[in-house]
Amino acid sequence: MAHTPTHNQTKHWQAIDAAHHIHPFTDTVALNKEGVRVITRAEGVYLWDSEGKKIIDGMSGLWCVQVGYGNKELADAGCEALRVLPYYNHFFKTTNPYTAELADKLSKLLPEGHTRVLFANSGSEANDSALKLIRYYWNLKKKPQKKIHLSRDYAYHGVTMAAASLSGLTPMHPQWDLPLAGFQKVPAPYWFGAKAAGYGDMGPDEFGVLIAKKLEEKILEIGPERVASFSAEPVQGAGGLIFPPASYWPEVNRICRKYDVLLHADEVITGFGRTGQWFGCQTYGIEADVITMAKGLSSGYQPISAISLGKRMGDVIANANEELVHGYTYSGHPVACAVALKNLEVIEREKLVARVKNGIGPYLHRRLHETFDDHPIVGEVRGVGLLAAIELVPDRKKRAFFPLDPGAVGTHCRNYCFNSGLVSRAIRDTMVLAPPFVISESEVEEIISKLKAAIDNTARDYGKM
Ligand SMILES: Cc1ncc(COP(=O)(O)O)c(C=O)c1O
């Protein structure tokens, strides 16, 4: 496909897309009225659209392109696998070198005890599979009454019936008559929003313990003998980049152990270096029984996800001595595994996780604080690794949100970003960044100057500057 399409080609793609393609998480009528943007190529941290406009991607696509776009080694690894073994499955007592090597590699990178993995093709499928495996575990343990799955407000775990049921983003439910029975929510450790939610003016650590206690209260209310699992992202991503206070996860570990509730860490965003360690479980000391991962596993170059089982679940499930009645046609697809293996090799060889932790991550946060800490509509700048959030508020000294139409200010700011050639995401009124790990300091400066202009313009439009 040509790199610089003609205007007529753009019109053609827009027309066929409008006629035949229903987009995810999109109002089709509104999109078709506005006209879709056609992305035709990408390199490093940049995207180009069909009109030749260059856009800096502050979100790594959907939080996934750890090694940046256009990595030739990943492309070559995929091409080679396509030539050598374009497809075979694992249903008939077979494996292949790519899948076996990837399972082995993951067992070495994952937290201790996570020595067994299953593969799937997306984060949603991984989470759906994890819930099935949790149910299976309790059935094998002769505790079939343990069926309630707990998760948190603002959680995002994907879109299958079960993954969406875990979601704490309530707009995800009514169109589909969800959540399914047996899914219940507990509060999120969202300290910035605590005051507005009526928790008073406590410090982060006190708040972290209080919110963990809400989990304990919920388990006791339901009855521990009925609670199967607690699912949580180490850092809540699509719910607004909620970083847990340091006191939160140790309490959650203790509570899950005490009441024999399996702890499921959804590392779909936080996995593969995003928080400055290979896994968010390592950054926050989370003692997970089951971990789900996707996105950064292949830097988004191929659709692949995995579910790892800690010792407790792994020993029981791998030794059940009966057929595991589960699996996808594409579980452990050789091409996806080959690309994921090469991706992990590149991340390791280029020391990208250490770069996130000690180099470009701290640089991004320092520059964000210098630029926005005193801004009239910025209430908080927060982050870890290469995840950063800037909370837009009417008065920077108060932990209160813009009244009326939550999200409108964020969307307004996001539109300024897009128009200036920056992809940032607005979640409610929080501006979010999650750039590729290969981003340079000068590219960080480009993001910050575009974001600053967008936030300044937003402040002016809302009469705050
Ligand atoms: C934490 C988390 N879990 C699960 C998912 C779903 O992944 P997928 O879109 O690959 O199904 C996402 C996607 O953003 C996510 O952020």
PDBQT file of the ligand as one rigid body, heavy atoms in Angstrom, charges set to zero:
ROOT
HETATM    1  C1  LIG A 501      -6.552  -4.238  32.166  1.00  0.00    +0.000 C 
HETATM    2  C2  LIG A 501      -7.177  -4.727  30.889  1.00  0.00    +0.000 A 
HETATM    3  N1  LIG A 501      -7.678  -5.968  30.844  1.00  0.00    +0.000 NA
HETATM    4  C3  LIG A 501      -8.223  -6.471  29.732  1.00  0.00    +0.000 A 
HETATM    5  C4  LIG A 501      -8.301  -5.719  28.587  1.00  0.00    +0.000 A 
HETATM    6  C5  LIG A 501      -8.947  -6.281  27.361  1.00  0.00    +0.000 C 
HETATM    7  O1  LIG A 501      -7.995  -6.607  26.424  1.00  0.00    +0.000 OA
HETATM    8  P1  LIG A 501      -8.431  -6.847  24.891  1.00  0.00    +0.000 P 
HETATM    9  O2  LIG A 501      -8.891  -5.537  24.377  1.00  0.00    +0.000 OA
HETATM   10  O3  LIG A 501      -7.180  -7.356  24.254  1.00  0.00    +0.000 OA
HETATM   11  O4  LIG A 501      -9.509  -7.863  24.898  1.00  0.00    +0.000 OA
HETATM   12  C6  LIG A 501      -7.766  -4.435  28.585  1.00  0.00    +0.000 A 
HETATM   13  C7  LIG A 501      -7.801  -3.615  27.363  1.00  0.00    +0.000 C 
HETATM   14  O5  LIG A 501      -7.514  -2.437  27.363  1.00  0.00    +0.000 OA
HETATM   15  C8  LIG A 501      -7.202  -3.913  29.765  1.00  0.00    +0.000 A 
HETATM   16  O6  LIG A 501      -6.732  -2.671  29.820  1.00  0.00    +0.000 OA
ENDROOT
TORSDOF 0
